[in-house]
Amino acid sequence: MVESGSLPVAVRPERLPRAIWVLVGASFMIAVGFGLVAPTLPVFVRTFDVGITAASLVVSAFALARLVFAPAAGGLVGRIGELRVYMAGLVVVAVTSAGMAFAAEYWHLIVLRLLGGVGSTMFTISALSMLLRLAPPTMRGRASGMWATGFLLGNIVGPLLGGALIVVSLRAPFLVYAAMLVVVTAVSGPMLRGTGGGRPDPGGPAAPPALGFREAVGHRAYRAALVASFGNGWAVFGARVALVPLVVTESLGLPDAWSGIALAVFAAGNAATLLAAGRIADRIGRRPPMLVGLAVAAVATGVLGYVAEPWLFLAACLVAGLGSGLVNPPLNAAVADVIGPGARGGTVLAGFQMASDLGAILGPVLAGALAEVVGYGPAFVVTGAVLAVGWVFWLRAPETLPAKAG
C-alpha cells in the first residue's frame, strides 16, 4: 500500500501483457506442429529412394537456412516491424509444409526445407523480439521461461500425435502442420496488433534507438550469452540428440525404445526447472541461475559417456535436463537487458540465435567424429567442456537485472 493524500492506494501487482500469453500459446501450437513432422521426415525422405546421407541432408537444410538467413531476418524486424516479419514467417512455413505433402522429386524436398528454414527464423526472431520488448524488465525471466516451456511441451506432444498420423499417411503430418500454422496466423495476428510491433512510424513518438550487433558485442554479458548459447545449441540440440540414442543402444546394449525414454527424461528435467529459473532470474538476478545451470549441465553431460548402469544413465540425463532448464530463461532475459527497454534489437537477437544454431550444426558433427575415433566418453567430456567455457564467461560477466545492475 502507498499513501495518496490521506487515503491508502493499493499497488496493483505487475502482470504480463496479454500479448505475451498469445506468443506463448502460439509457440506451443507451432512446436506441436513441428513435432508432428519430426518423426515422419526421415522416413518420408527415404521413400524417394535415397540413402541415409541424402535423407540427413534434408534435415540439415532447414538448420542451415536458419543460420544463413538469421542476419537478414534481424534486419527485417528493424525495417518493417516485428509483427509483419512474424506473420510472413508463419505463412512461408505453412506453404512450404503443405508443399512437402505434394513433393514429387527429392530436390523438391531440399528446396522446400530451405525455404521453410527461412520462414522459421523469421517468426522465431520476431516472436522473441516482441516477447522480450513487451515483457516488463522485472518479468523477462518468467516470460522467457513460459515461452520456452510452450515450445518444450509442444515438442513432447507433437511426436506422439505424429506417430499416430504416420499410420494414416506419411504425407498427412505435413498437411496437418500447415493447417495448424494457418490457424495460428489467423488467431495470433489480430491479437498482436496494437503492441507496437508494426512498421516504425516516423511521425509517431520517438522510440528508443535500436541496438546494433557491433554495439552489443561490446557488452560482456552479451558476449557471455553468445558463448552460452553456442554451448547450449551444441549440447542440447546437437550432441544430445545425435549421441544419446547411440550410447543407449551401442554402449549400454538397451532396446531402441530406451532412446526415447532417455530423451524424455531429459525433457522432463528441463521442464521442471524452466519456470522456476525464470522467477529466480527476475528476483535475484540473471547470473545465479545461469552459473548453477551451466555448471550442473556441464558436469552431468560430461559423465554420460562413462555411465554403465541404465538407471544411472537416466539419472544423469535428468540432472543434465535440470541444468539446461536453469539456463534458458536467464539467458534470454540477459539479452533483453542488454538491448534495453522498449528498443528493437533484431540484429542482436539474430546473432544470439545464430550462436545456438551454429552449435546445433557443429555439435553433432564434431562430437560424433570424436566418438568414432576415441569413444563416447571423450565426446561427452568435450561437450561438457563447451558448456563450461560458457560458465567461465558468465563468471566474468556483470549482472544485467535492472534492479541489481551496477
C-alpha positions in Angstrom: 0.0 0.0 0.0 1.1 3.6 -0.7 -0.3 6.9 0.7 -2.1 9.3 -1.7 -3.1 12.3 0.5 -4.7 10.7 3.5 -6.1 7.6 1.7 -4.1 4.4 1.1 -3.9 3.3 -2.5 -3.3 -0.4 -3.3 -0.4 -1.1 -5.6 -1.5 -3.5 -8.3 1.0 -6.3 -8.9 2.8 -6.2 -12.2 1.3 -8.6 -14.8 2.4 -9.9 -18.1 0.7 -8.3 -21.0 -1.9 -10.3 -22.9 0.4 -10.4 -26.0 2.9 -12.5 -24.0 0.3 -15.2 -23.5 -0.6 -15.0 -27.2 3.0 -15.6 -28.1 3.3 -18.5 -25.5 0.2 -20.2 -26.9 1.4 -19.7 -30.5 4.8 -21.2 -29.6 3.1 -24.3 -28.2 1.0 -24.8 -31.3 4.0 -24.2 -33.6 6.0 -26.7 -31.6 3.2 -29.3 -31.7 3.2 -29.0 -35.5 6.9 -29.2 -35.8 6.8 -32.3 -33.6 4.2 -33.8 -35.9 6.7 -33.9 -38.8 9.8 -34.7 -36.9 9.3 -38.5 -36.7 7.9 -38.6 -40.2 10.5 -36.6 -42.1 13.4 -39.1 -42.3 11.1 -42.0 -43.2 9.3 -39.9 -45.8 12.6 -38.8 -47.5 13.7 -42.4 -47.7 10.6 -43.2 -49.8 12.3 -41.1 -52.6 14.9 -43.9 -53.0 17.8 -42.0 -51.5 20.4 -43.0 -48.9 20.7 -42.1 -45.3 23.2 -39.3 -46.0 20.8 -37.7 -48.5 17.9 -38.1 -46.0 20.0 -36.3 -43.4 20.7 -33.5 -45.8 17.0 -32.7 -45.9 17.1 -32.3 -42.1 20.3 -30.2 -42.1 19.0 -27.9 -44.9 16.4 -26.5 -42.5 19.0 -25.6 -39.9 21.5 -24.3 -42.5 18.8 -21.9 -43.9 18.0 -20.7 -40.4 21.7 -19.9 -39.7 22.4 -18.2 -43.1 19.2 -16.1 -43.1 19.2 -15.0 -39.5 21.0 -11.7 -40.1 18.6 -10.7 -42.8 15.6 -11.6 -40.6 17.0 -9.5 -37.8 17.4 -6.6 -40.3 13.8 -7.0 -41.5 12.5 -6.8 -37.9 14.0 -3.3 -37.7 12.9 -2.1 -41.1 9.3 -3.4 -41.5 8.4 -4.4 -37.9 8.2 -7.5 -35.8 4.5 -8.3 -36.5 4.9 -8.3 -40.3 8.0 -10.5 -40.1 6.3 -12.8 -37.7 3.2 -13.2 -39.9 5.2 -13.6 -43.1 7.4 -16.3 -41.5 4.4 -18.3 -40.4 2.9 -18.1 -43.9 6.1 -19.2 -45.5 6.4 -22.2 -43.2 2.8 -23.1 -43.8 3.1 -23.0 -47.6 6.4 -25.0 -47.6 5.0 -27.6 -45.2 1.9 -28.1 -47.4 4.3 -28.3 -50.4 6.2 -31.2 -48.7 3.0 -33.3 -48.9 2.8 -32.8 -52.7 6.6 -33.1 -53.4 7.3 -35.4 -56.3 11.1 -35.3 -56.5 13.9 -35.3 -53.9 15.2 -31.9 -54.9 11.7 -30.5 -54.2 12.2 -31.6 -50.6 15.6 -29.8 -50.4 14.2 -26.5 -51.8 11.1 -26.6 -49.6 13.1 -27.3 -46.4 15.5 -24.4 -47.2 12.6 -22.0 -47.7 11.0 -23.4 -44.5 14.1 -22.6 -42.6 13.9 -19.0 -43.9 10.3 -18.7 -42.6 11.2 -20.4 -39.3 14.0 -17.9 -38.5 11.7 -15.0 -39.5 9.0 -15.9 -37.0 11.4 -17.1 -34.3 13.5 -13.9 -34.2 10.4 -11.6 -34.5 8.5 -13.5 -31.8 11.4 -13.4 -29.4 11.9 -9.7 -30.1 8.2 -9.0 -29.3 8.4 -11.2 -26.2 11.4 -9.5 -24.7 10.3 -6.0 -25.7 6.8 -6.3 -24.3 7.7 -8.1 -21.0 8.3 -5.8 -18.1 12.0 -5.7 -17.2 11.4 -7.4 -13.9 9.4 -10.2 -15.5 11.6 -11.1 -18.5 12.8 -14.3 -17.0 9.3 -15.5 -16.3 8.2 -14.6 -19.8 11.1 -16.4 -21.4 10.5 -19.4 -19.2 6.9 -19.7 -20.2 7.8 -19.2 -23.9 10.4 -22.0 -23.7 8.0 -24.2 -21.8 5.4 -23.8 -24.5 7.9 -25.0 -27.1 9.1 -27.8 -24.9 5.6 -29.1 -24.2 4.7 -28.8 -27.9 7.8 -30.9 -28.8 6.6 -33.6 -26.4 3.0 -33.7 -27.6 3.8 -33.3 -31.3 5.8 -36.5 -31.9 3.1 -38.6 -30.1 0.5 -37.2 -32.5 2.8 -37.5 -35.4 3.4 -41.2 -34.7 -0.3 -41.8 -35.0 -0.6 -39.8 -38.2 2.1 -41.9 -39.9 -0.3 -44.8 -39.8 -2.7 -42.8 -41.9 -0.2 -41.4 -44.4 3.5 -40.2 -44.4 2.2 -37.0 -46.1 -0.6 -36.3 -43.7 1.6 -34.7 -40.9 2.8 -32.0 -43.3 -0.8 -31.0 -44.2 -1.9 -31.0 -40.6 1.2 -28.9 -39.6 0.3 -26.4 -42.4 -3.3 -26.2 -41.3 -2.2 -25.5 -37.7 0.1 -22.7 -38.8 -2.8 -21.1 -40.8 -4.9 -21.2 -37.6 -2.0 -19.7 -35.5 -1.6 -16.9 -38.1 -5.3 -16.2 -38.3 -5.7 -16.1 -34.5 -2.5 -14.5 -33.2 -2.1 -11.8 -35.9 -5.2 -9.8 -34.9 -4.5 -10.3 -31.2 -1.0 -8.9 -31.5 -2.0 -5.8 -33.4 -1.5 -2.7 -31.3 1.5 -4.0 -29.5 3.9 -1.7 -31.3 5.2 -4.5 -33.4 4.4 -2.9 -36.8 6.4 -0.7 -39.1 8.1 2.2 -37.2 6.1 5.4 -37.6 8.3 8.3 -38.5 5.6 10.7 -37.3 5.0 8.9 -34.0 6.6 9.3 -30.6 10.4 8.6 -30.7 11.2 5.0 -29.8 14.4 4.1 -28.1 17.2 3.7 -30.7 17.7 0.1 -31.9 20.9 -1.5 -30.6 23.2 -2.9 -33.3 25.1 -6.2 -33.1 28.5 -4.5 -33.0 27.5 -2.3 -30.1 26.0 -5.4 -28.2 29.2 -7.4 -28.7 31.0 -4.7 -26.7 28.9 -5.8 -23.6 30.5 -8.6 -21.6 27.1 -10.0 -20.7 26.1 -10.3 -24.4 29.5 -12.0 -25.2 28.8 -14.4 -22.4 25.3 -15.0 -23.8 26.7 -15.8 -27.2 29.1 -18.4 -25.8 26.5 -20.0 -23.6 24.0 -20.0 -26.5 26.6 -21.8 -28.7 27.3 -24.3 -25.9 23.6 -24.9 -25.3 23.0 -25.5 -29.0 26.0 -27.9 -29.2 24.9 -29.9 -26.1 21.1 -29.7 -26.0 20.1 -29.6 -29.7 23.1 -31.2 -31.2 25.1 -33.8 -29.3 22.3 -34.9 -27.0 20.0 -35.9 -30.0 22.9 -37.3 -32.0 24.8 -39.3 -29.4 22.4 -40.3 -26.6 20.4 -42.8 -28.7 23.7 -44.4 -29.9 25.0 -44.7 -26.4 21.8 -46.3 -25.3 21.8 -49.0 -28.0 25.6 -49.5 -28.6 27.3 -48.9 -25.2 24.5 -49.9 -22.8 23.0 -52.5 -25.1 19.5 -51.5 -24.4 16.5 -51.7 -26.8 15.8 -48.8 -29.1 12.8 -47.8 -27.0 15.2 -46.7 -24.3 16.5 -43.9 -26.5 13.1 -42.3 -26.4 12.9 -42.8 -22.7 16.3 -41.2 -22.1 15.4 -38.1 -24.3 12.0 -37.9 -22.5 13.7 -37.9 -19.1 16.0 -35.1 -20.2 12.9 -33.1 -21.4 11.2 -33.8 -18.1 14.2 -32.3 -16.2 14.2 -29.4 -18.5 10.5 -28.7 -18.0 10.9 -29.0 -14.2 13.2 -26.0 -13.9 12.2 -23.7 -16.7 9.6 -21.7 -14.9 11.5 -21.7 -11.6 14.6 -20.4 -13.4 12.5 -17.5 -14.8 11.3 -16.5 -11.3 14.7 -16.7 -9.8 16.2 -14.7 -12.6 13.7 -11.9 -12.1 14.1 -11.9 -8.3 17.8 -12.3 -7.5 19.5 -11.8 -10.9 20.4 -13.5 -14.2 23.8 -14.7 -13.2 22.9 -17.1 -10.3 20.7 -19.5 -12.2 22.9 -19.2 -15.2 26.1 -20.2 -13.3 24.3 -23.0 -11.5 22.6 -24.3 -14.6 25.8 -24.3 -16.8 27.8 -26.0 -14.0 25.2 -28.7 -13.5 24.7 -29.3 -17.2 28.4 -29.4 -17.9 29.2 -32.0 -15.2 26.1 -34.2 -15.9 26.8 -34.1 -19.7 30.5 -34.9 -19.2 29.8 -38.2 -17.3 27.1 -39.5 -19.7 29.6 -41.5 -21.8 31.1 -43.2 -18.8 27.9 -44.5 -17.0 27.5 -48.2 -17.3 24.2 -48.7 -15.5 20.9 -47.8 -17.2 19.4 -46.2 -14.2 22.5 -44.1 -13.6 22.4 -43.0 -17.2 18.8 -41.9 -16.9 19.7 -40.1 -13.7 22.5 -38.2 -15.5 20.1 -37.3 -18.3 17.6 -36.0 -15.7 20.3 -33.9 -14.0 21.6 -32.5 -17.3 18.0 -31.6 -18.2 17.5 -29.8 -14.9 20.7 -27.8 -15.5 19.7 -26.9 -19.0 16.3 -25.7 -17.9 18.0 -23.3 -15.5 20.0 -21.7 -18.4 17.3 -20.7 -20.9 15.2 -18.1 -19.2 18.0 -16.0 -17.7 19.9 -16.3 -20.9 17.0 -14.7 -22.9 16.4 -12.2 -20.2 20.0 -11.0 -20.1 20.0 -10.4 -23.9 16.8 -8.4 -23.4 18.5 -6.4 -20.7 21.4 -5.6 -23.0 19.0 -4.4 -25.7 17.2 -2.1 -23.3 13.5 -1.4 -22.5 11.3 -0.8 -25.5 14.1 -1.0 -28.0 14.2 -3.3 -31.0 17.3 -5.4 -31.3 16.6 -7.6 -34.4 20.3 -8.0 -35.3 21.3 -8.6 -31.7 18.7 -11.4 -31.4 19.7 -12.7 -34.8 23.4 -13.1 -33.6 22.1 -14.7 -30.4 20.1 -17.3 -32.4 22.9 -17.9 -34.9 25.2 -18.9 -32.0 22.8 -21.6 -30.9 22.2 -22.8 -34.5 25.9 -22.9 -35.2 26.4 -25.1 -32.0 23.5 -27.3 -33.1 25.1 -27.8 -36.5 28.7 -28.3 -35.4 28.0 -30.3 -32.2 26.7 -33.5 -33.8 29.4 -33.5 -36.4 32.4 -32.8 -34.2 31.2 -34.8 -31.2 30.2 -37.7 -33.5 33.6 -37.7 -35.1 35.3 -37.7 -31.7 33.1 -40.6 -30.5 34.0 -42.6 -33.6 37.8 -42.0 -33.1 38.2 -42.2 -29.3 34.9 -43.2 -27.9 31.7 -41.8 -26.4 33.3 -40.8 -23.1 35.7 -38.2 -24.5 32.9 -36.9 -26.9 30.7 -36.1 -23.9 33.6 -34.7 -21.9 34.3 -32.2 -24.7 30.6 -31.4 -24.9 30.6 -30.7 -21.2 33.7 -28.6 -21.6 32.0 -26.4 -24.2 29.3 -25.7 -21.6 32.0 -25.0 -19.0 33.5 -22.3 -21.3 30.2 -20.5 -21.1 30.3 -20.8 -17.3 33.7 -19.1 -17.3 32.4 -16.2 -19.5 29.4 -15.8 -17.2 31.6 -15.8 -14.1 33.3 -12.7 -15.5 30.1 -11.0 -16.9 28.2 -8.3 -15.0 24.7 -8.7 -13.6 22.1 -7.3 -16.0 18.8 -7.4 -14.0 17.8 -3.7 -14.0 17.2 -3.6 -10.2 20.7 -5.0 -9.5 22.8 -3.9 -12.4 25.5 -1.5 -11.2 
